[in-house]
Amino acid sequence: MSPESTRPLWHGRTLALLGILLVAFNLRTAVASLSPILDLVGRDIPVSTALVGILGMLPPLCYAVFGIATPVLTRRAGLEPVLVGALVALVVGSAARGLVGSAWWLFAASALTFAAVGVGNVLLPPLVKRYFPDRIGLVTALYVTALSVSTFVPPLVAVPVSEAAGWRASLELWAAVALAALVPWVALLVHPRRAVPQDLPEEAEPGLLRRAFRSPLAWALATVFSVAGFNAYAVFAWLPSMLADTAGTGAAAAGVLLALYAAMGLPVSLVVPALATRPGRVRAMVAVAGATIAAGWAGLLVAPGGPTWLWVALAGIGPLLFPLSLVLVNLRTRTHAGSVALSGFVQSVGYVVVALGPIAVGLLHEATGSWTPPMVLLLATSVPALVAGLVVARAGFLEDEPAR
């Protein structure tokens, strides 16, 4: 083994590890902090049902667009400078959301925020491969855990902070968290002895991007990623309303249940990356995800007033497909360039599909006056996940697939 493959996790890479974890912690706060307090926001700024759907669709749409743009930006400026620019935009956008005076300004500030998050989404897997090629599974587990924490903490604190200090303070709180993530990356850029492997390419070769568009592996991985995101973003946009109408759940309790849904990602984020490196385990994890998605939504359909927490928890296990997709981006590529190509492709294609989740659920509900069709739709997403899972479970690498 080379020294690189055996050196301790923290040795010479403390700032990089801290920076990766802080960035990950900021990737879902903007999404998860708004929906629990929309009623409070609506008292000052009228927010229509259509705009709620658009706001729910906005994050994945921005992620898709910047999944395509980010590799181009990194070729011109490098991974770290692009990430620093994205974090600056995240600070500005998060602060601006608490200062807006109209729904459309809220939309604009949110768009800036989610664009910055879209850049961070794509850059994290290549950054892990760049700084921690010897610890991909471990560091992926750590950053997905941080991401999971950032998903369930905002719903828990959004309502109490809003009641104590106002909804504007509740939204602006996350600008300070984003500012903290800037510190290690700025330090890495200005540190004269930062140990960065300079010989790694910053952008995927055009041939690898074309290969990804023609790759069954890439499309299957994008499908698995899409199912996780389609469910998650639909839930973050609509679960409080679903539970209020079908189970009579109050706003505070709905926020707790939304946090429970998000919190289910924490234990799976700890074990999924490690299990994914073992042969034969990917297929089993996809099967578990498909089964729990189906069971959770079936429970909410049949007995919404029953053990609601159990149905929400089961549905929350299903998005284990998300950390699985992230770690497979690196495990199914041989090179840094391949990782950038597959990360950009999977997240761009995946988030286009994910963007349909909130708007599809909202339109179905508005057209039928019932939450049953949207829940059936979400239950049905388990099927493509199971089919695509058979493809991603096969050992292989993007670079080894024949050109088509």
N, C-alpha and C positions, 0 to 999 in steps of 0.2 A: 504493500500500500504506500501511496505517496504521503508526505507530511500533511498535505492539504486534506487528505481523506481521514486523517487520524487526529487532527488538532481539536482541542476542546471547543465546545460551542461558543464560549464567550471570548476565547483568545483572539485578540485583534479585531473582534467583530461586535463589540458591545454596542456601539452606536447604531450599527446596521440593524441588529436585532431589536433594540429599543425602538428604532424608527419604524421598522416593519410592523411591530405590534401596535404602536400608536396610530399609524395610518389605518391599520385594520380596524381599530376601535372606532374610527371616524366614518367608516364606510356605510353604516346603516343608521346612525343617529338621526340624520335629517329625515329619513323615511319614517322611522318609528316614533318620532317625537310629535308629529303633527296630527295624525288621525284621532288620538284620544282626546284632543282639545279642540276639535273642529267646531263643536257646538259653542265653546267659549269664544273662539275667533269670530264665529258667525254673528255674535251679538254686536260686534264693532264693525265687521266687514261682511256684508252679505255674500255667502258662498253657496252657489246653486248645486243641485245634484249633479248636473253635467260637469261643473268645474271640479267637483270631488272626484269624478271618474277620470277627468283629464289630469288632475294632480296625481292620481294613482298610477296613471299610464306614463307620466312624465319621467320618473326615475329610470325605468328600463329603456325608454326611448332614448334618453340622453346617453345611457350606458352603451346602447347599440351604436349610436353615431360616433362616440368617442372611442369605442372599441376599434373602429376602422381608422380614426384619425391618429390615435396614440402612437402606433408603430412608425408612422411618418414623422411625427414630432420627435420621437426618440432618436431617429436616424440623424436628424439635424442638430439636436441639442444634447442628447444623452439621457440616460434613465433618470439620474438624480436631479438635474436641472428641470426637467419636465415635471417631475413629481413635486418639487418645491413650488413651481408655478401653480400647479393644481391645488396645493395646500393653501396658498395665498388666496386663490379664488374661493376655496371652501370657507375660509375665515370670513371673507367679505360677504359671500352669499348667505352664510348662516346668520351673520349679524344683521344683514339687510332684511331678512325674513321677520325679524322682530320689530322693524321700523316702518313696515309698509302701511299705506293708508287705503289701499283698495285690493280687491281680489286679483286683479290683473298684475299689480305690482308684486303681490305674493307669488303669482305664477312666474314672473320674471326672475325674482330672487331665488325661487326654488330651482328654476332652470339652470342658473349659474352654479348653484350648489351641487345639483345632480351631475352637471357636466364635469365638475372637478372630481366627484366620486367616480364617474365613469373612467377617468384617466387612472385613478388609483386602482380600480378593479383590475385593469389590464396589466398594470405595472407590477403588482405584487408577486404573481408567480415567477416572472423573469428575475425579479430582484432576489427572491428566495434561491433560485437556481444560480444566480450570479455570486451571491455572498456565502451561500450555504450549500454548495453542490454535494457535500458529504452528509448533510442532515436534512434532506428535502422533506422526508416524512415528518420528522419532529418539528421543524420550523413551520411547516404547513399546518400541523395540528395546533401549534401555539397561536398562529395568527388567525386561524379559523375560530379558535376559542375566543380570542379577543373580539372578533367580528360578532360572534354569537352573544357575548356579553353586551356589546353595543346595540344589539337588537332588542334585548328584553329589558334593559335598564331604562331607556327613555319612556316607555309606556307606564312604568312604575312611578316615575318622578314627575311626569308631565302634568297630571292633574293636581297633585299637591303643590307643586311650585306655582302653577297658574293660579290656584286659589289663594296662595300666600302673597305672591308678588305680581300676578298678572300673566296673561298668556304671552305677552311680548318678552318678558324676562325668561319664561320657560323655553322659548325658541332661541333667544340670544345666548343662553347658557352654553350651547354647543359650539358657538364660535370660539369660546375660551378653550374648549377641549381640542378643537382643530388647531388653534395657535400652539398648543403644547406639542403637537405632532411635527411642527416645523423645526423645532429646535435641533433634534439630532441630525436631520438631513442638511440643515444649513451648516452645522458643525462638520459634517462629513465633507461638504463641498470646500470649506475653507481650511480644513486641517491639512497641513503640509505633508503628513506622513500617512494619510489614509490608505489602507491596503485594499485597493480595488483592482481586480484582474482586468487590465486594460485590453487584453487581446480578445475579449469576447465581443461579438458584434452587437450593436444596439438595436438592429431591426431585422426582421426576418427577410431572407432573400426572396425576391419576387417569385422564384421557382417554387419555394416552399409555400408561399401564399396560394399560388395556383394549385399546388398539390393538395392543400387543405380543402379547397373548394370542390375538389374531385374525390376526396377521400371518404370512404364509408365510415372509417373510424372517427373522423372529424365530425361528420354529420350525426353519427350516433351519439357522440359525446355532447354535441350541441343539443340534441333532443333530451338527453338525461338532464342537462343543465336547465333547459327550458321548462321542463315539468316542475322542477324544484322552484324556480323563480315565478312561474305562472301561479302556482299555489300561494307562495309566500306574499307576493305583491297584491293579489286579490284579497288575501286575508287581512293584510295591513290596511287596505282601503275600506273594507266592508265588514269585517268580523264584528265590530261593536254594533253596527246597525243590524246585522243578521241576528245576533243574540238578543238584542232589544226587542225585535219583532217576533222572533220564534220562541224565545225562552223567558221574555220579560226581564232580562238582565239590565241592571242599572249602569250608569256611565262608569262609576268607579270600579264596579265588579267586572265590567267588560274590559276595562283597561288592564286589570289583573289577569284576566283570561288571555288577553292579547299578549301580555308579558309571558304567560305560561307557554303559549304557542312558540314564542321566540326562544324561551329558555330551554325548550326541548332540544334546540340545536347545540347547547353547551356540552352535554355528555357525549353526543354523537361526534361532535367536532374533536373530542379528545381521543376517540378510538378509531374513527373512520380512516384517517390518514395512515395510521400504523397498520390497520388490517388490510388496506388497499395494496400494500407492498407485498402481501403474501399471496401466492398463487391460489386461485380458486375461491378467494373470499369476495371478490367484486360481485360475482353473480349472486351470492347469498345476500349481500347488502342491498342490491337492487331489488331482490325479491321482498326483503323486509320493508323497504321503502314503499313499494307498490301496495303491499298488503296493508300497511298502516294508513296510507292515504285513503284507500278504499274504506277501511274500517271506521276511520274518524268521521268522514263525511256521511257514511251510512248511518252512524249513530246519531249525528245531528239531524239527519233527515227523519229517522224513525222515532227518536226519543229526545228531542232537543231540550226538554225540561228535565230529563233524567240526569245521569252523572255527566253534566255538561263538561266539567273539567276533564273527564276521561276522554270524551270525544275530541276535545281541543288538543289534549296531550298526544293522542294517537295521530291526529292530523299533523301535529308539529314534528313528529318523528320522520315523516315522509321526506321533508327537505334535507335529510342526510345526503341526498343526491347532490346537494350543492358542494359541501366539502369534498365529496368523492370526485366530483368533476374537476375541482381545482387541483387536487393532488394528481389526478390522472393526466392533466395537462403536462406535468413534468415527467410522470412515469411512462407516458406513451410517446416521448420524444427523446432523441439522443443528444441534441445540442441546444445551446442557448437560443440560436436562431429559430430552431424548430419550436421551442417553447413559446417564443414571442408570436410566431405565426399561428400556432394552435390556440394560444390564449386569446389573441385578437379575433380569430375566426369564431371560436366557440362563444365568446361573450357578445360579439356583434350579432351573429345569427340568433343566439339564444335570447338576447334581450329584445330583439324585434318581436319574437313570439311572446316573451314575458310581458311586453307592453300591452298586449291585447287582454291580459287577465283582468285588470281592474275595470276596463271599459266594457269588456264582454259581460262580466258579472253585473255591472250596473245596467246595461241595456237589457239584458235578460230579465232582470228584476223589474225594470220599468215597464217592459212590454207585457209581462205576465202578471204583475202585481203580487208575485210570490217569490220566496227564496228557494223553492224546490228546484226549478230548472238550473239556477246557478250552482247549487250544491251537487246536482247530478253531473253537471259539466266538470266540476272539480274532481268528483269521484272518478269520472271516466279518464282523467289524465294519467291514472295509474297504468293504463294499457300501453301507450307508447313508451312509457318508461321501462316497462318490463321487456318489450321487444328490443329497444335500443340497448338495454343492459346486456343482452346476449352478445352484442357486437363489441362493446367496450370491455367486456370481461376477457376477451381473447388477448393473450400476450402479443405484443407487436409494437412497432414504432412508426410514427408518421413518415419519417425519412426513408423507411424501408419499403413503403408501399409503392407499387409500380405507377409510373406516370400514366395518366389517362387522357 
